[in-house]
Amino acid sequence: MLSLNAFLLVSGLLFAIGFFGVLLRRNTLVIFMSLELMLNAAILALVAFSRFNGIMDGNLFVFFIITVAAAEIAVGLAIIVALFRKRQTVMVEQLNSLRH
């Protein structure tokens, strides 16, 4: 059986990968995926704490987080598609102005 430290280590690594993906990448789709990776890392930590404390509160909370994340994904992708249709690019450097 894996320890709590192992789950938290994996969660921390996933969060760090997502964080550096947001900071270093310039493609809006990759930035969006990195944000979702950070959210999943937080969910993993929440489930790990819930399991090792022997309560189901964290698991129930995760159910609602995943539900909201699904709506977030739909809205985020719709915004990215609308930006691509308007500007013909998804690169952050070329989306620096909302005037056009």
C-alpha positions in Angstrom: 0.0 0.0 0.0 1.3 3.4 -0.9 1.9 6.0 1.8 0.4 9.5 1.9 3.8 10.9 1.1 3.9 9.1 -2.2 0.5 10.5 -3.2 1.6 14.0 -2.2 4.8 13.7 -4.0 3.0 12.8 -7.3 0.5 15.6 -6.6 3.3 18.1 -6.1 5.1 17.0 -9.2 1.9 17.3 -11.3 1.3 20.7 -9.9 4.8 21.8 -10.6 4.6 20.6 -14.2 1.3 22.4 -14.7 2.7 25.6 -13.1 5.8 25.7 -15.3 3.6 24.8 -18.3 1.5 27.9 -17.6 4.6 30.1 -17.1 6.7 28.9 -20.1 4.3 28.0 -22.9 2.7 30.5 -25.3 0.0 28.3 -26.8 -3.4 29.0 -25.2 -4.4 25.3 -25.5 -1.2 24.1 -23.7 -1.7 26.8 -21.0 -5.3 25.6 -20.6 -4.2 22.0 -20.3 -1.5 23.0 -17.8 -4.2 24.7 -15.7 -6.3 21.5 -15.7 -3.2 19.5 -14.7 -2.8 21.8 -11.7 -6.5 21.3 -10.8 -6.1 17.5 -11.1 -3.0 17.7 -8.8 -5.1 19.5 -6.2 -7.8 16.9 -6.5 -5.3 14.1 -6.1 -4.0 15.6 -2.9 -7.6 16.1 -1.6 -8.5 12.5 -2.2 -5.2 11.3 -0.7 -5.9 13.3 2.5 -9.5 12.0 2.6 -8.4 8.4 2.2 -5.7 8.5 4.8 -8.0 10.3 7.3 -10.7 7.7 6.8 -13.4 10.1 5.9 -15.4 10.5 2.7 -15.8 14.3 2.8 -12.9 14.8 0.4 -14.3 12.3 -2.1 -17.7 14.0 -2.1 -16.0 17.4 -2.5 -14.0 16.1 -5.5 -17.2 15.0 -7.2 -18.4 18.6 -7.2 -15.0 19.9 -8.3 -15.0 17.6 -11.3 -18.5 18.7 -12.2 -17.5 22.3 -12.1 -14.3 21.5 -14.0 -16.3 19.9 -16.8 -18.3 23.1 -17.2 -15.0 25.1 -17.1 -13.5 23.0 -19.9 -16.5 23.6 -22.1 -16.5 27.4 -21.6 -12.7 27.6 -21.9 -12.6 25.7 -25.1 -15.4 27.7 -26.5 -13.5 30.9 -25.7 -10.3 29.5 -27.3 -12.3 28.5 -30.5 -13.9 31.9 -30.7 -10.4 33.6 -30.4 -9.0 31.3 -33.1 -11.9 32.1 -35.4 -11.5 35.8 -34.8 -7.7 36.0 -35.0 -6.6 32.8 -36.8 -4.1 32.0 -34.0 -3.9 30.6 -30.5 -0.5 32.0 -29.6 -0.5 34.3 -26.6 1.9 36.9 -28.1 -0.5 37.5 -31.0 -3.5 37.8 -28.7 -2.2 40.8 -26.7 -5.0 43.2 -27.6 -8.8 42.8 -27.2 -9.5 45.8 -29.5 -9.7 44.0 -32.8 
